[in-house]
Structure formats: structure tokens, C-alpha cells
Amino acid sequence: MPVRWFLLSLALGPSPVVLSLERLMEPRDAARCSPGLSCHLWDGDVLCLPGAVEPAPGPVLVPTRLQTELVLRCHEETDCNLCVRVSVHLAVRGHWEEPDNEEPFGRAADPELEEPRNASLQAQVVLSFQAYPTARCVLLEVQVPTALVQPGQSVGSVTFDCFEAALGAEVRIWSYTQPRYQAELNFIQRLPDCRGLEVQDSIQSCWALPWLNVSADGEDVHLVLDVPEEQHFGLSLYWNQAQGPTKPWWHRNLTGPQTITLNHTDLVPCLCIQVWPLEPDSVRTSICPFTNDTRAHRNLWRRARLQLLPPRGWRLVSPCSLPTEATLCWQAPGRGSCQPLVPPLTRENVTVNEALEFPLLNGHPNLCVQVSSWEKLQLQECLWSESLGPPKDDMLLVETRGPQDNRSICALEPSGCTPLLSGASTRAARLGEQLLQDLQSGQCLQLWKNDLGALWACPMDKYTHQRWALVWLACLLFAAVLFLLLLLKKNHVKGWLRLLKEDVYSGAAARGRAALLLYSADDAGFERLVGTLASALCQLPLRVVVDLWSRRELSAQGSLAWFHAQRLQILQEGGMVILLFSPGAVALCQEWLQDGTSASGAQHRPHDAFAASLSCVLPDFLQGRAPGRYVGAYFDSLLHPDAVPALFRAAVPVLALPSQLPDFLRTLRGPGAAARPGGLRNRAQQVSRALQPALDSCLQPPGARETGLEMGLEAGDRT
């Protein structure tokens, strides 16, 4: 049975705060003061002319704080309007000027100099109110007795009743004095709409609002509008972003009643709904019901992506704001995970859809960006991979400057930052003196620099060539000896040439090509079947990478880091990723697609790379990067083809084994590979014969399967 949930009731659902407002039956504006003050409201509005700031001639009254309160101004019991009551708190600024000559005990020589101290302090306070399309300015005269005048202290407040405003409007209030002795105070407030008021029956504009319920049935979300027949209304769906204007996503003028159906993949936290009757000056009511919906947050991360803005800019593209932190990192080819660089990027929140620039002097293909949320890595992209090519075998040197211009230089390696002139047994320590000479001679590229340090990328190609020079010399010597032996064994050479010719026709295109095999370890029998398949594919020949043969690396690196490194290397070499579907793999995929959390069972299998890989595999399929890089497969006796999620079947070939083995092997060999007629069929028959015993054992009941427990374990040494 699908779970049905109810998010909204009333106009557009319950508001976090429901207000019960005071009613004012007096239709005229009024002003009142706190005890000890006297005030007067000028008749009519005044011009909003703040003027320039002037120096205070002595003690003056200035506004220090604005405070608002919502009330109802009613002409009749059921004919009220929303009104904003404003209170201005006042304080004294400045001092009395002391006379030059005073008698003992502080008495002034001239009694007339004491007159200003006996007079009241007076101020003209202006309140400016703006709420589209209304703008008003009122003037309040306030007097304070001299006894209450204490410089720097509050003397009381004056309250104005009141500014009328529309429901749901954004109002802006300013306060200053005439003349103006300081910068004006300002205040911005979003007024509630009909759903946030306890007295909807008293406001006539709320009577005509459509009433909306939001519910979910399975994967669909329903917007049900309870509107009388033939009543016309507008419905808008938009993305409400914290930065910049809202982005409309869907808008319709409809006639009630209506039920709008949304797919669960369309939900994001900032998706909001706005409804209003199609009448002049109608009230628009908005609600954002998916702010705390877990599916909406998962969809948001699936839509988010990193975008390159040449030459050194980047942008995080997302329909909603994200609580994220960005870190620049260094990804060495084939050397584990990306290592964060701090500096140059500070770990601070990232503004989405805004162009950002790295504080770098030069770009480098090994520089990548990691985007994290709640200390969990969400996105990682090497932003210059398309323009600068694949990662280079360069050494990153980190220069640190201390007090008195002390310098220290270390090389960033997987084990940490290694000092160049140290006795460590690492690659950087062995080449420390040469790397320092390269740095001093200008052969290293400076990536970043400030007063605290610098980053340098030093090429390592020449050291790699020197290391392999002796190896090539040994290979040439071995080739010469081998050639002499071949001359002495002509008959054997002819046989070898025939085998070589056959191998060229049948599998030359696949020779050396790599494939990463991903599967879900459903049970021991299925793991033996996977090991048999991987061993058979290695005989094609094909270089197969599978976690079953890399348990030690998995334990050391972790499933996610191991998979990311293997996937990156395989795809850079032009290989393919094989997704082997089983009932357990299908369940994991469905759980990610529907609920977005990895299966709990995966937490108990530290060597299961399939569950860990879904966070990287699914974005490739959702963003259209899977064709040509992935291929799907399943054992036709263990899984029905329709059980494979449609997302995978629509993007890449999903082939049955062993019935479609020729097509499967042809896909692994890649396009444009030549083959001798019948050679591919013979290879498929060999793989099928190797698979059949393991497949039959997997189909047997668990009790009968124990006799083959040791089957396929010899493949476990292929690391």
C-alpha cells in the first residue's frame, strides 16, 4: 500500500506562526508617546526628503531603534485591513555647551545661560513607509523635558498607528529627524498572508483564495485545489532562492477544481507554490512545502554540478541554495584520493549560480574542486580536464614562509607533505636535491603565492625517462637474444606466427583494454560466479579489475576511494565499466533512485564496492555521460530483464549472459575492431563453457551448493 501523507491544510498549509491581531476601530492615523514625553502628529503626509547629515548644535533627539507590530484597522466587523504599527525609540545625542567662566560650586555668572537647560528638547521625527505600490511619509513632533535629558541614554518612544499594507507584501520603513543628525534607521519586514492570520474571516480579500492540499501517492505528488467550478485562478511553481530573484518554473491559468501531478524527481527544497484568483489586485499566497523533504534534498544534489568558467573561474550550478563548502585539491594520477590544499581556498559557504574565481596564478590539470555538505563529499570535478588534458605526473611543492622570512619546502605525497631534504624513503625525498634545483632554475610552474607561502608544480617526466633508460637497454638486449633463438627455431616460429595471426583476428582490439567489473555480493555462490566470469574474460585477453581480487587495497583505501581511483584510470585508458545486475544490485539501485540512501546492508560489507560506487555511477547516467563508458549485464537465469531499472536500460546496452555473450564481447572490444569470421563466436563459446558449472552451482539449493565452496578462490590472487 502506498504511504499517503498530508502536508498542507487551510489556504496553503499551516504557517509556522499564526497571528491573532489587535483590532483598531479608529479609521484615522494617531500617535502616542511613552510617559514623560509629549508628541503631535502632523495632519496629512509630508514629502520624503531626508537631506544631508548635519552636525548637532547640542543635545538632540535621534531615533535608535524601530519596532513594528501588526494590527487590524476595521471599518466594520468583517471589513478589516492589515496595518503596521511602528514604534520609534529615541535617545539623546550630544552635550550642553559649558560657559567659559563659572563661579564656585558650578553656578553660571550669567543667569540667562541657564535658560537652554530649562527648555524642553524638541525633535521632528519622520517615518517613511514603502510597500509596492504605496509610499507614505508622516511627521511626528516629540518634546522631552530637560529632566529626562541624559546624553547617550534612551528617553522613551513614540508610536504611530498605522500604515496599511497588502497581505504578503514586503514593507520597508525608514526613520530620521529633520534636520538629520545621523544616518536614517531602516527596517524590512515580510507581512503574513491569509494562511498566517487567525482572522481570515475579517479580511474580505482572503475569502476568494483557492484552498490547496498537497499529498503524495507512491512516486507522484498531487496538488489538489479545492476551487468552485468555473472559478478562474492562477497557479505558479517557482524556485525561491536566497540569492537573486525567484526563478519561475511552471505557470498556468486554470479553472477549478484541479489536481496537478508532479513527479518526485521534480521536487527540490526551494520549490514553492503560489496561487491567486484571477481578479484585479488579488492577493497572492505562497508556500514552500518541500523544505524539509528528504527526497527533495537528494534530487537537489543530483541536479547540482560544477561548471568551468575560463580562464580560472568556476560556478556551482543548482536550482536552490546549498549549505556547502568548497576545497581545492590536488589529484595525482593513479595515487589515491584528491588531497585538499589549504590554502589557497578557505572552507566557506559557496554562493550557487555565482561566478567565482580561484586565487591562482596558473591552471593545472591536477587541480580539482571538492564540494562538501555536512562534512560529506558530494561533488568533485577536475575543472580543467577538458582544456588542459588528463592529470600529469607532476610533483606539487608547498612552500611555507614563517617569521623572519624563514622558508620551508615540502612535496605533497599520498603519505603527507614530505620535506625535500629528509631521509625518508619516498619518491620526493630521493629526488629532493634535483627538485630544489628545478625550483631555483625556474623549471617549476608557480600556481599560487601570497605572504604565507606558495604552490609549485614541478614536472617529473625527465626523472621517469632516466629511470627507464636502463630498463629499455635491458629490453633491447633481451630482444636481440630472442631474435637469435627464433632464427634457430624456424619451425616453431611458423607455428607461433599462425597463433599470432589468429589472435590478431579474434581479439587484437580487446588486447590490453581494461574493464572495471561492479557487482553486488548477494551471497557466496554469486561471488564465485563473478570470479569465474572475471577469470574467463581475462583469457580473451582483457584486463579485468574487480574488488574480489583487491580486498587488501579496499581495506586500506576504503570502498569509495578505491572505486573512484579505478574508475578514473579505466575511463582515461579508454576502457569500460561493467555493471553486473543481480537481485541485490537492483535493490540497491532502486533504493538510491527512490530513497537516495545506500542500503543498510552495505554497511556490513566493507569490501562491497557496488554500494559505494552508486554515488559516482548514478550521476553519469542522470547527466548523460554513460554511453560509450558503461555496459550492463545480467545472468538470464537469475534475473528477469525488466527488473533492471529503466534508467540503465535507456542509457547503455544491458545484455543477458550467457545467451548474448557475442554481443557482450563485441561491446567490450569497442567500435572499429576487426575480427576473423567465427572468432568472436568461438570466444563466446569458451566463456560460456567456463561459466556454466558456476551458474549451475549458483542455481542449486544452498545445501547442495556447499560442495563447491572452494570453487573460484584461486582467482583471488589476481591483484
C-alpha positions, 0 to 999 in steps of 0.5 A: 500500500502506498504511504499517503501523507498530508502536508498542507491544510487551510489556504496553503498549509499551516504557517509556522506562526499564526497571528491573532491581531489587535483590532483598531476601530479608529479609521484615522492615523494617531500617535502616542508617546511613552510617559514623560514625553509629549508628541503631535502628529502632523495632519496629512503626509509630508514629502520624503526628503531626508537631506544631508547629515548635519552636525548637532548644535547640542543635545538632540533627539535621534531615533535608535531603534524601530519596532513594528507590530501588526494590527487590524484597522476595521471599518466594520466587523468583517471589513478589516485591513492589515496595518503596521504599527511602528514604534520609534525609540529615541535617545539623546545625542550630544552635550550642553555647551559649558560657559567659559567662566563659572563661579564656585560650586558650578553656578553660571555668572550669567543667569540667562545661560541657564535658560537652554537647560530649562527648555524642553528638547524638541525633535521632528521625527519622520517615518517613511513607509514603502510597500509596492505600490504605496509610499507614505511619509508622516511627521511626528513632533516629540518634546522631552523635558530637560529632566529626562535629558541624559546624553547617550541614554534612551528617553522613551518612544513614540508610536504611530498607528498605522500604515496599511499594507497588502497581505504578503507584501514586503514593507520597508520603513525608514526613520530620521529627524529633520534636520538629520543628525545621523544616518536614517534607521531602516527596517524590512519586514515580510507581512503574513498572508491569509494562511498566517492570520487567525482572522481570515474571516475579517479580511474580505480579500482572503475569502476568494483564495483557492484552498490547496492540499498537497499529498503524495501517492507512491512516486507522484505528488498531487496538488489538489485545489479545492476551487468552485467550478468555473472559478478562474485562478492562477497557479505558479511553481517557482524556485525561491532562492536566497540569492537573486530573484525567484526563478519561475518554473511552471505557470498556468491559468486554470479553472477549478477544481484541479489536481496537478501531478508532479513527479518526485524527481521534480521536487527540490527544497526551494520549490514553492507554490503560489496561487491567486484568483484571477481578479484585479489586485488579488492577493497572492499566497505562497508556500514552500512545502518541500523544505524539509523533504528528504527526497527533495534534498537528494534530487537537489544534489543530483541536479547540482554540478560544477561548471568551468568558467575560463580562464580560472573561474568556476560556478556551482550550478543548482536550482536552490541554495546549498549549505556547502563548502568548497576545497581545492585539491590536488589529484595525482594520477593513479595515487589515491584520493584528491588531497585538499590544499589549504590554502589557497581556498578557505572552507566557506559557504559557496554562493550557487549560480555565482561566478567565482574565481580561484586565487591562482596564478596558473591552471593545472590539470591536477587541480580539482574542486571538492564540494562538501555538505555536512562534512560529506563529499558530494561533488568533485570535478577536475575543472580543467580536464577538458582544456588542459588534458588528463592529470600529469605526473607532476610533483606539487611543492608547498612552500611555507614562509614563517617569521623572519622570512624563514622558508620551508619546502615540502612535496605533497605525497599520498603519505603527507607533505614530505620535506625535500631534504629528509631521509625518508624513503619516498619518491620526493625525498630521493629526488629532493636535491634535483627538485630544489634545483628545478625550483631555483632554475625556474623549471617549476610552474608557480600556481599560487603565492601570497605572504604565507607561502606558495604552490609549485608544480614541478614536472617529473617526466625527465626523472621517469625517462632516466629511470627507464633508460636502463630498463629499455637497454635491458629490453633491447638486449633481451630482444636481440637474444630472442631474435637469435633463438627464433632464427634457430627455431624456424619451425616453431616460429611458423607455428607461433606466427599462425597463433599470432595471426589468429589472435590478431583476428579474434581479439587484437582490439580487446588486447590490453583494454581494461574493464572495471567489473561492479557487482553486488555480493548477494551471497557466496555462490554469486561471488564465485560466479563473478570470479569465474566470469572475471577469470574467463574474460581475462583469457580473451585477453582483457584486463579485468579489475574487480574488488574480489581480487583487491580486498587488501587495497579496499581495506586500506583505501576504503570502498569509495576511494578505491572505486573512484581511483579505478574508475578514473584510470579505466575511463582515461585508458579508454576502457569500460565499466561493467555493471553486473545486475543481480537481485541485490544490485537492483535493490540497491539501485532502486533504493538510491533512485527512490530513497537516495540512501545506500542500503543498510546492508552495505554497511556490513560489507566493507569490501562491497564496492557496488554500494559505494560506487552508486554515488559516482555511477548514478550521476553519469547516467542522470547527466548523460555521460554513460554511453560509450563508458558503461555496459550492463549485464545480467545472468538470464537465469537469475534475473528477469530483464525488466527488473533492471531499472529503466534508467540503465536500460535507456542509457547503455546496452544491458545484455543477458549472459550467457545467451548474448555473450557475442554481443557482450564481447563485441561491446567490450572490444569497442567500435572499429575492431576487426575480427576473423569470421567465427572468432568472436563466436568461438570466444563466446563459446569458451566463456560460456563453457567456463561459466556454466558449472558456476551458474549451475552451482549458483542455481542449486539449493544452498545445501547442495551448493556447499560442495563447491565452496572452494570453487573460484578462490584461486582467482583471488590472487589476481591483484 
